[in-house]
Amino acid sequence: MDIGRLRTLREFADRGSVTAAARALHCTPSAVSQQLRALQAEVGLPLTEPAGRGLRLTDAGRALVGRADEVLAALDRAESELDTYRSVPRGRVRLAIFPSGALLLLPGLLHRVAGFDGLEVDVRDIDMLPSAVPGLVADFDLVVTHRDEHAPPFDSDRLDVVHLLREPMDVALPPGHRLAGEERVDLAELAGERWIGVDVGFPVDDVLRSLTVRTGVQPTVFQRINDFRVIEALVAAGHGVALLPRYAISRPAGECLPRRPLAGIRAARHIEVVLRKGAASRPAVAAVLDALHAEVAATTLPEPVDQADQRAQRDRDGERGQ
């Protein structure tokens, strides 16, 4: 049955006349009469009958009014509940995140989300290529992904892209390595080293390949492992050197590894959240986004590589001015 017609029937029952119901519904008496006739045709029973110059409800009409009250009350409750979803973070948010990002952000993120009553995050860790991200957005509310800072950005015409973090890449060296005492390491000094990388096409490999293009130094990658914890163990055992993200490196295994920034070149990955256009207008999604930003701020540190680059740039600018 049509909800609008049920609402008209209830107004007629409450107010006792077509004219009074029309005033309450901000329409004409003829419109009310038309709605009542249409509802009567819909149910196949007479709902009103003549009474003097007006109308009154039949027994069937009175019975339907009682049910209409129940239906309309249920709709009001549903609308009220939906209003809370429009204004309060509630419900389930589906989150996809790459493994090293999960290692960095997920424990604290879940603590933050636990502070919201009625808000849940359903997490999947996915070792994602950048090319797979648009497809993941179709299945998840938020996709936390990463890319080489020199790689093309995601398509912002169809997707919203929220920057979380620029994470520098450092060289992890075996304990006792000849360059472990250096503050920074030139990529050319590692030309003869055995490198432990990740699969071709993943962002850390993209960084290493972009370094090759910019420096002309071709690293020899003899193992490709996607789990950074395994890479740390191989480097710690002296099997090679590796390019690892600064913040996502695990503890305590990483504490024994000398890690040094690259000299004279910027190497980093961008960690971003990709989502459908307008999805952040949902309070639950916006709350998880805010929690991600807060966790990044609490987990990461200022970038000494960037600060040093800025000092070097100021020195170069000063030399030009002399």
HELIX and SHEET records of a PDB file:
HELIX    1   1 ILE A    3  ARG A   15  1                                  13    
HELIX    2   2 VAL A   18  LEU A   25  1                                   8    
HELIX    3   3 PRO A   29  VAL A   43  1                                  15    
HELIX    4   4 ASP A   59  SER A   87  1                                  29    
HELIX    5   5 PRO A   99  VAL A  113  1                                  15    
HELIX    6   6 PRO A  130  ALA A  132  5                                   3    
HELIX    7   7 VAL A  133  VAL A  137  1                                   5    
HELIX    8   8 LEU A  187  LEU A  190  5                                   4    
HELIX    9   9 PRO A  203  THR A  215  1                                  13    
HELIX   10  10 PHE A  228  ALA A  236  1                                   9    
HELIX   11  11 ALA A  253  CYS A  256  5                                   4    
HELIX   12  12 ALA A  279  SER A  281  5                                   3    
HELIX   13  13 PRO A  283  THR A  299  1                                  17    
HELIX   14  14 PRO A  304  GLY A  321  1                                  18    
SHEET    1   A 2 THR A  48  ALA A  51  0                                        
SHEET    2   A 2 GLY A  54  LEU A  57 -1                                        
SHEET    1   B 6 LEU A 119  ASP A 125  0                                        
SHEET    2   B 6 GLY A  91  ILE A  97  1                                        
SHEET    3   B 6 LEU A 142  ASP A 148  1                                        
SHEET    4   B 6 ALA A 268  ARG A 276 -1                                        
SHEET    5   B 6 LEU A 159  ALA A 172 -1                                        
SHEET    6   B 6 ALA A 242  PRO A 245 -1                                        
SHEET    1   C 6 LEU A 119  ASP A 125  0                                        
SHEET    2   C 6 GLY A  91  ILE A  97  1                                        
SHEET    3   C 6 LEU A 142  ASP A 148  1                                        
SHEET    4   C 6 ALA A 268  ARG A 276 -1                                        
SHEET    5   C 6 LEU A 159  ALA A 172 -1                                        
SHEET    6   C 6 ARG A 259  PRO A 261 -1                                        
SHEET    1   D 2 ARG A 194  GLY A 197  0                                        
SHEET    2   D 2 THR A 220  ARG A 224  1                                        
END                                                                             
